[in-house]
Amino acid sequence: MMKLLREMKNKDIDRVVAIIDSHDDDDAEEAAAGYRQMGGTYDNFVYEKQGEIIGVTGFSSPLSCDETYWLSWTYIEDQHTHQGHGTKMIKEIIEIIKARGARKLFIKVSDYVDPEDGAIYATALKLYQTLGFKIEITHNHFYDDEEAQLILAMRLQDPKEQNVTDEHLNIQFDGIFEIAETEAAYSFSWHDQGEAPVNLNDVQIGIDAVRNKGARAIFLSFPSNFIQAEAPVLHAGFSKAGQLDDYYEDGIHEVHYSLYF
Ligand SMILES: CC(C)(COP(=O)(O)OP(=O)(O)OC[C@H]1O[C@@H](n2cnc3c(N)ncnc32)[C@H](O)[C@@H]1OP(=O)(O)O)[C@@H](O)C(=O)NCCC(=O)NCCS
């Protein structure tokens, strides 16, 4: 297969931001801020057609997970879409990610319907599903009242048989934060070395604090083997939203909880 992707360099930032801007100016602003931070183009790739950059894609891999990858900003310039470039670009980035030893690849997509341009991410969703990604979680009202987040995933290696042991953690909630790219959706930060698995009182303090900030919703997630987390979280009024299978490693999922005001 001819290579169409090359690593993105700092000198490509303006061109790449223009490509993203051809679809959505808010995304372009967010991406520009990310790229301009030191090392911001790291693990990003540009797609070239006859020497001109017309697409961008990339990936990241959370340190807390075993060979788990996320696809990041993925765009083909608007005037070049529907000619097969997106499919080629995404297939090639998947090969690059596979070559890094990835076990599983995740991608987040919004179902936003723009008043003028319609369902601007619908092509992406269909393309990912055609390539074999499956929806694992749908968080309704995630980015905004009318905008859900869909998390899709695809395995890049067969699952390994694992003996998973329960994790007995004592965690301490230590803050609330608005989730990036959302309108008033919050989450809680926490660290371990707390005094109880999950202190129900603290969950309540967090809920009250975000309500005072005008939150629409709270989203929390915990590893599936941290089994003591679930009871207090459900007791506080959260519902189970689903799980990302084998997220941390084969056999350890990421369980998601949501609470809407
Ligand atoms: C998602 C995205 C990258 C896809 O890029 P693309 O170059 O249009 O992708 P493709 O051309 O391979 O496929 C798109 C469609 O065009 C069709 N197509 C491909 N080649 C074609 C051709 N020669 N003639 C007509 N249609 C064609 C495909 O079958 C596909 O159709 P479908 O949506 O009915 O399944 C692009 O639409 C985009 O940048 N979208 C906005 C940003 C976004 O949603 N990013 C992903 C979320 S982060």
The ligand as an SDF file (V2000), in Angstrom:
LIG
                    3D

 48 50  0  0  0  0  0  0  0  0999 V2000
  -15.1240   11.6350    8.5270 C   0  0  0  0  0  0  0  0  0  0  0  0
  -14.2700   12.1180    7.3800 C   0  0  0  0  0  0  0  0  0  0  0  0
  -12.8120   12.1290    7.8290 C   0  0  0  0  0  0  0  0  0  0  0  0
  -14.4380   11.1390    6.2140 C   0  0  0  0  0  0  0  0  0  0  0  0
  -13.6260   11.5540    5.1270 O   0  0  0  0  0  0  0  0  0  0  0  0
  -14.0160   11.2670    3.6140 P   0  0  0  0  0  0  0  0  0  0  0  0
  -12.8060   11.5220    2.8040 O   0  0  0  0  0  0  0  0  0  0  0  0
  -15.2640   11.9500    3.2370 O   0  0  0  0  0  0  0  0  0  0  0  0
  -14.2990    9.6820    3.6610 O   0  0  0  0  0  0  0  0  0  0  0  0
  -14.6130    8.7250    2.4390 P   0  0  0  0  0  0  0  0  0  0  0  0
  -14.6610    9.5050    1.1700 O   0  0  0  0  0  0  0  0  0  0  0  0
  -13.6700    7.5970    2.4880 O   0  0  0  0  0  0  0  0  0  0  0  0
  -16.0390    8.1680    2.8040 O   0  0  0  0  0  0  0  0  0  0  0  0
  -17.1260    9.0310    3.0150 C   0  0  0  0  0  0  0  0  0  0  0  0
  -18.3130    8.6330    2.1180 C   0  0  0  0  0  0  0  0  0  0  0  0
  -17.9850    8.8940    0.7560 O   0  0  0  0  0  0  0  0  0  0  0  0
  -18.2320    7.7370   -0.0110 C   0  0  0  0  0  0  0  0  0  0  0  0
  -17.2800    7.7240   -1.1350 N   0  0  0  0  0  0  0  0  0  0  0  0
  -15.9980    7.2880   -1.1260 C   0  0  0  0  0  0  0  0  0  0  0  0
  -15.4640    7.4480   -2.3400 N   0  0  0  0  0  0  0  0  0  0  0  0
  -16.3860    8.0180   -3.1230 C   0  0  0  0  0  0  0  0  0  0  0  0
  -16.4290    8.4390   -4.4680 C   0  0  0  0  0  0  0  0  0  0  0  0
  -15.3740    8.2940   -5.2540 N   0  0  0  0  0  0  0  0  0  0  0  0
  -17.5620    9.0020   -4.9190 N   0  0  0  0  0  0  0  0  0  0  0  0
  -18.6420    9.1510   -4.1380 C   0  0  0  0  0  0  0  0  0  0  0  0
  -18.6770    8.7510   -2.8420 N   0  0  0  0  0  0  0  0  0  0  0  0
  -17.5650    8.2020   -2.3520 C   0  0  0  0  0  0  0  0  0  0  0  0
  -18.0300    6.6120    0.9500 C   0  0  0  0  0  0  0  0  0  0  0  0
  -18.6640    5.4310    0.5350 O   0  0  0  0  0  0  0  0  0  0  0  0
  -18.6800    7.1770    2.1780 C   0  0  0  0  0  0  0  0  0  0  0  0
  -20.0870    7.1280    2.0180 O   0  0  0  0  0  0  0  0  0  0  0  0
  -21.1040    6.8860    3.2110 P   0  0  0  0  0  0  0  0  0  0  0  0
  -20.9430    8.0320    4.1640 O   0  0  0  0  0  0  0  0  0  0  0  0
  -22.4300    6.8650    2.5380 O   0  0  0  0  0  0  0  0  0  0  0  0
  -20.6800    5.5740    3.7750 O   0  0  0  0  0  0  0  0  0  0  0  0
  -14.7100   13.5080    6.9070 C   0  0  0  0  0  0  0  0  0  0  0  0
  -16.0490   13.4470    6.5060 O   0  0  0  0  0  0  0  0  0  0  0  0
  -14.5750   14.5820    7.9450 C   0  0  0  0  0  0  0  0  0  0  0  0
  -13.5160   15.1730    8.0810 O   0  0  0  0  0  0  0  0  0  0  0  0
  -15.6670   14.8480    8.6940 N   0  0  0  0  0  0  0  0  0  0  0  0
  -15.7440   15.8710    9.6630 C   0  0  0  0  0  0  0  0  0  0  0  0
  -14.9370   15.6010   10.9060 C   0  0  0  0  0  0  0  0  0  0  0  0
  -15.2860   14.3350   11.6060 C   0  0  0  0  0  0  0  0  0  0  0  0
  -16.4270   13.9400   11.6890 O   0  0  0  0  0  0  0  0  0  0  0  0
  -14.2600   13.6880   12.1500 N   0  0  0  0  0  0  0  0  0  0  0  0
  -14.4110   12.4720   12.8740 C   0  0  0  0  0  0  0  0  0  0  0  0
  -14.7700   12.6850   14.2810 C   0  0  0  0  0  0  0  0  0  0  0  0
  -13.3800   13.2370   15.2320 S   0  0  0  0  0  0  0  0  0  0  0  0
  1  2  1  0
  2  3  1  0
  2  4  1  0
  2 36  1  0
  4  5  1  0
  5  6  1  0
  6  7  2  0
  6  8  1  0
  6  9  1  0
  9 10  1  0
 10 11  2  0
 10 12  1  0
 10 13  1  0
 13 14  1  0
 14 15  1  0
 15 16  1  0
 15 30  1  0
 16 17  1  0
 17 18  1  0
 17 28  1  0
 18 19  1  0
 18 27  1  0
 19 20  2  0
 20 21  1  0
 21 22  1  0
 21 27  2  0
 22 23  1  0
 22 24  2  0
 24 25  1  0
 25 26  2  0
 26 27  1  0
 28 29  1  0
 28 30  1  0
 30 31  1  0
 31 32  1  0
 32 33  2  0
 32 34  1  0
 32 35  1  0
 36 37  1  0
 36 38  1  0
 38 39  2  0
 38 40  1  0
 40 41  1  0
 41 42  1  0
 42 43  1  0
 43 44  2  0
 43 45  1  0
 45 46  1  0
 46 47  1  0
 47 48  1  0
M  END
$$$$
